[in-house]
Amino acid sequence: MTAPSSDLVINALPLPVLTIGAKGEILHANSAAEAFFELGLRVMQRQRLSDILPFGSPILTLVEEVRRRGASVSEYRIDVGNPRSGVDHVVDVFATPLADDGEVVVLTLQERTIADKMDRQLTHRSAARSISALGAMLAHEIKNPLSGIRGAAQLLEQSADEGDRMLTRLICEEADRIVRLVERVELFGDERPVERGPVNVHGVLDQVKRLAQSGFARHIRFVEVYDPSLPPALGNRDQLVQLFLNLVKNAAEAIGEDAPDGEIVLSTAYRTGIRLQAPGSRERVSLPIEMTVRDNGPGVPPDLLPDLFDPFVTTKANGSGLGLALVAKIVGDHGGIVECDPAPRRTTFRVLLPMYSARDGRGAEAEIE
């Protein structure tokens, strides 16, 4: 059996792919691109990229940046609405120089990826705000009576027999559990701006690993794959520790206590060219700091993926469903992205964060590139 031609392979792709020449001319477009732009290949080959995009589209600047840097660049949430049909399209764009010709650039467009994830994260924050009022009410209306119930149970325990002591201890434990749940809900009500500064992300992950190995993950092997040249992230160290402690705890619980080969991989990397338009702003923020937590547990159920970061969504019998919702809130407050990459026997949570820059505008990006 002979191998299929490259044109057949490209046309089989479900994503629009365009090949752009040195002067912006469209050299080739696959079938998905023809359907996306509602133009045939022959018509597109008589036009430039600027002819089929909205006026001043950032994709044009993206193509020039790829040529200048000679490296791939990605940009998220770009509007490539069709001026003729009036249809709105928000896409992620991946631009790559062609290996044998630095002037030719290959564009791949993908709808409903990071843009949708960020929309969901905004929904998560909205949901968090809606339950923050509930948290404030619970703090006042429930925590105080619970402390009275717990105190009464402790007094009863002093004069109870062994069988009744089990019941009084159960009352105390359940009261403590409800208080912990209320305190976690209260975290969503804190709308103060996050105090951020330079954070060594490897220090964050090392602290999380030490905490995990001294408790809930003592039976799991940790693997570290760090980029030693990674610059500081712009963040709040305490909140980032909380964020990754939640992710590592989820990974450990997914693996289970009886898994003989349980493994969690903590990794970092510097990703050039990843930018995101900040909600409510025209500013495009670079997110070069990548931190991932990968486990070899059974994976995330497919039906849970769309709502994975929503409050009160959980597969655990005794879970509150607030761990990943809090992760989404912290990442959103940092102006970053969190995504889940599920696969059989492997689940990866990826967090992208902005890099710290000094007050004079200088950052580590210029030193690394």
FENWOGI-V898521 format. One record per pair of residues at least 24 apart in sequence whose C-alpha atoms are under 6 Angstrom apart, sorted by the first residue. I is the first residue (numbers start at 1). J is the second residue. D is the distance in Angstrom with one decimal. If there is no record, write none. Layout:
I;J;D
I;J;D
This chain:
16;108;5.8
16;109;5.4
17;107;5.6
17;108;4.6
18;106;5.7
18;107;5.1
19;105;5.9
19;106;4.5
20;104;5.6
20;105;5.2
21;104;4.8
22;103;4.9
22;104;5.7
24;48;5.3
24;49;5.6
53;80;5.9
67;103;5.9
72;96;4.4
73;273;4.4
74;273;5.4
74;274;5.1
75;274;5.7
75;275;5.1
76;276;5.2
77;115;5.2
124;310;5.8
125;329;5.9
128;188;5.3
132;188;5.3
132;189;4.1
135;185;5.2
135;186;4.7
196;235;4.5
196;236;4.7
197;234;5.3
197;235;5.5
198;232;5.3
198;233;5.6
198;234;5.1
198;356;5.5
199;232;5.1
199;233;5.2
200;232;5.0
204;241;5.6
208;245;5.6
217;252;5.8
220;262;5.1
220;263;5.6
221;263;4.8
222;263;5.8
222;264;5.0
222;265;5.9
223;265;4.6
224;265;5.9
224;266;5.0
224;267;5.8
225;267;4.5
226;267;5.2
226;268;4.9
227;268;5.7
227;269;5.4
231;364;5.8
232;356;5.7
233;354;6.0
233;355;4.3
233;356;5.0
234;354;5.7
234;355;5.1
234;356;4.2
243;327;5.2
246;323;5.9
251;295;5.7
254;297;5.3
255;297;4.2
263;295;5.8
263;296;6.0
264;294;5.6
264;295;4.5
265;293;5.8
265;294;5.0
266;292;5.8
266;293;5.0
267;291;5.8
267;292;5.3
286;354;5.9
287;352;5.6
287;353;4.9
287;354;4.3
289;352;5.5
289;353;5.1
290;351;5.7
290;352;4.7
291;350;5.9
291;351;5.2
292;349;5.5
292;350;4.4
293;348;5.7
293;349;5.3
294;347;5.5
294;348;4.3
295;346;5.6
295;347;5.5
296;345;5.0
296;346;4.5
297;345;5.3
298;345;4.8
299;344;5.8
299;345;5.6
299;346;5.8
299;347;5.4
